[in-house]
Amino acid sequence: MSFSDESGSSTAEFAVLLPAVAMMLSLGLCLGVVGIQQIQVQQAAGAMARELARGEDDATARASGVRLAGSQARFSLSTANGYWQVHVSKSVSLPIVGSLQIHGQASVAVE
């Protein structure tokens, strides 16, 4: 075997790049999970605001929020300057990044 023999070099290159490729795929998956959770939280805030705009009570609005964002989410309802303000937050735990807080908010005129 001489030093100019390149057999097995592609296997070695693949072995060197495999951890980086796995890390990039994992980060992409984590970003997808965060994106889905953010959409759910924002949809929950919007649904709660719509319930309040139709004249429903706080319990009905919270039930809509729990249905969309899950029972682990935290909900805050307040009125200020003639508007209902809805804030929804949720903690998302990711294996590589750790725990992230995501927030969604919506407001609607009090009628």
Rosetta blueprint (number, residue, H / E / L):
1 M L
2 S L
3 F L
4 S L
5 D L
6 E L
7 S L
8 G L
9 S H
10 S H
11 T H
12 A H
13 E H
14 F H
15 A H
16 V H
17 L H
18 L H
19 P H
20 A H
21 V H
22 A H
23 M H
24 M H
25 L H
26 S H
27 L H
28 G H
29 L H
30 C H
31 L H
32 G H
33 V H
34 V H
35 G H
36 I H
37 Q H
38 Q H
39 I H
40 Q H
41 V H
42 Q H
43 Q H
44 A H
45 A H
46 G H
47 A H
48 M H
49 A H
50 R H
51 E H
52 L H
53 A H
54 R L
55 G L
56 E L
57 D L
58 D H
59 A H
60 T H
61 A H
62 R H
63 A H
64 S H
65 G H
66 V H
67 R H
68 L H
69 A H
70 G L
71 S L
72 Q L
73 A L
74 R E
75 F E
76 S E
77 L E
78 S E
79 T E
80 A E
81 N L
82 G L
83 Y E
84 W E
85 Q E
86 V E
87 H E
88 V E
89 S E
90 K E
91 S E
92 V E
93 S E
94 L E
95 P L
96 I L
97 V L
98 G E
99 S E
100 L E
101 Q E
102 I E
103 H E
104 G E
105 Q E
106 A E
107 S E
108 V E
109 A E
110 V L
111 E L
